[in-house]
Amino acid sequence: MKRIIYAVAVLALLSFSTLAAANDLPAGGMTIEEVSKWLKDAGYKGDIITTKTGSRVVASGADGWTWKIYFFDCETDGRCGSIQFAMGLVTKGAFNTEKMNDWSRDNRWARAYVDNVNDPWLEYDVDLTPGGTYELLNDEFATWRTMVKRFHTFLGV
């Protein structure tokens, strides 16, 4: 009986140590430099660029497609509470609102729309606060990549 109790206690300790091993995101969110490093450490492009409007974003991509990561809910110290993955495709107006509504109705995680020249866009928001882990961020990134693949299949491009 003592062996069973000891085994249960050891398993409980191992379970708690696994939970404690989660790699927490920085308090208050992430900086653009930290997001860039996270992507690069995982083997992806993570270039910090400045848009035409003067905003700094991260340019990245995978599987032959490119996108940008925009930063929201930012504090003066550069920490941002949320990010948005966004990808626009230049199709010379080949898509319409009805087609994008079909996508958004049938796909839970990412939303799609057409811009003012009927080019399709896909966006996916990720909260970084309060709390969170790199493991969860990696999972969100995997969901984004899945949505990008589905979107391209849906559009036939």
Secondary structure, 3 states (H helix, E strand, C coil): CHHHHHHHHHHHHHHHHHHHCCCECCCCCECHHHHHHHHHHCCCCCEEEECCCCCEEEEEEECCEEEEEEEEEECCCCCEEEEEEEEECCCCCCCCHHHHHHHHHHCCCCEEEECCCCCEEEEEEEECCCCCEHHHHHHHHHHHHHHHHHHHHHHCC
